[in-house]
Every structure is written in C-alpha cells, then in structure tokens.
Amino acid sequence: QVQLVESGGGLVQPGGSLRLSCAASGFTGDYYAIGWFRQAPGKEREGVSSISSSDDSTYYADAVKDRFAISRDNAKNTVYLQMNSLKPEDAGVYYCAADLSNRPIRVGALSLSIRYQYDVWGQGTQVTVSS
C-alpha cells in the first residue's frame, strides 16, 4: 500500500526557513502528482503547492508564491517544499497528498482545490512560526 510520510516541520521565527519532505513508498506507477496543504487551528485546509511527475509542472497558491519552492527527487521518492521568508500566517499542520491515478497531469489551481480528490494523505508535520 502507498504511504506518505511528511517530515521537516518545527519551530521557526518569522522570516526563517524550513524544508519539508514528503517521502512516498509503495507506488509503482509511471505518473503521480503531489500536493502540499496546510491547516491552521480553526481554519479550513488550504492548498499550498503541487507538482507533477509527468511534465515537471508546478503550481503555487498566491499566498506562498515567490517564497516557497516545490521540487522532487525521483531517486529518493521524495517531494520537497522549501519554505522561505516564513510568516506567522504560514503556521499550521502541513500535509502532502498523492494522486495515484497514474495519468499524466499538468498541475494547476484545480490540484489545490478542495474538490480535487487525492488518493492518499500523509500524517502531517507541524510548522510553527513565532517570535
């Protein structure tokens, strides 16, 4: 069974950086897409960024564009989310999710929509931004 494990969260001061990892196991298909989401206490889940293996396309929510960068390392079966210039509003539990439909996908806004149904989710990693 496919499993996703997030790591890299922690406590950081405003303006600092963190690099989150989403390690996947058990997937043997040719194509996949990974989305990063976050959820702060009392707020709805928010899409952050996504990446596709088929065309290397990436997508960023406006709130994180130019500050975050998503990337992948196929050899390590891992997707990363580099977060720079962190703000208090970036705090929350960060989850990665995988589309395992094995179809070539060009990620866009839909991939971060609550309507987009990912097949598997990780357990989440906590990001705290506080001075």
N, C-alpha and C positions, 0 to 999 in steps of 0.2 A: 504494500500500500504506500502511496505517496505521502510523504511527510515533509513539512516545512518547519524550520527552526530559526527563529529570529535571535539575534544577539547584538551586543554593542551599545545598548542603552545605558543610561546612567544620569548622573547629575552634572550639569554644566552651567556656567554663568552665561548671562546674556552676552551675545557676541562671540561665544565659543563655538566649537565644532564637535561633532560626533560622526562616526561612521557605523551605520547599521549593516548587518549582514542577514541575508535570508538564504539558508542552506537547504537545498532540496535533495531528497533521496527517493528512490523507487520509481522515478519516471523514465520511461524508455522510448517515448515518442520523439518525433522529429521537430516538432514545434511546440512552443509554450509562450505564455505571456505571464508576467509577474506584475502585480500591482501592490503599491505601498499605501496603507491607510493609517489614519490615526484617530484616536478618540479621547477627548478630554472629559473629565468628570462633568456630568450634567449636559453634555453636548452630543450631537449626533456624530456618527462616524463620518470622517472627511477623507476624501481621496487626496493623495499627495503626489504620487508619480507612478509611472508604469513603463514597462519595457517589453519589447517583443524579440524573440529569437529569430524570427523569420526574415526580418528586414532591418533589424537593429533600430527600429523606430523607438522613440521615447516621447513621453508626454509629461508635462508638469502642471500642477494646479497654479493658478495665478499667485496664490499666497506664498509659494515657495520658489517660483521661477527666478532664476539668476542667483539663488542662494543654495539650492540643493542640486545634486547631480546623481543620476542613477546609472549604474553600469553593471556588467555581468562578466563572470569568468566561467566559461563553459567547462574548463578543465577541473574546476573546483565545484561545479554545480551550484554556484552561489551568485546571488544578485546583491549588489551593494547600494546603499543610499548614503551618500556623503552629504552631511548637513552642515552648512557654514552660516555664520552670522545669525546664530540662533536667537530667537526672541521668546519671551515668556509665553506668548500665544502658540508657540510650537510644541509646548509640553503636552504630554499625553501618552497613551499606550500605542505603540506603533505595531501594526500587523502587516505581514505580507500574505498575499493570496495568489494562487496559481490557477490559470486557465489551462486545463489539461485536455482540451478538445482536439489537440493535435492538428490544428488548422493554421495556415499562415494568416497572421493577424498584423494589421497596422494599428498600433495603439493610438488612441485619441481621447477626446473628452469622455466618450462612452465608457472607456475602460475604468474610469474613476467614478462613474455614476453608481448610485445605489441600486440601479436596475440591472447592472451587469452582474451576472451570476458566476462567480468563481467556484471552482470545484473543491478546493481545499484551502484552509487557512492555518497559519501558524498560531502559536500560543500568545504571541505578543511580547514586546520588550518595552520597559518603561523609560521614558525620556522626561527628565525634569530640568527645567530651565529656571534658575532662580539665582538672585544675587544675595 
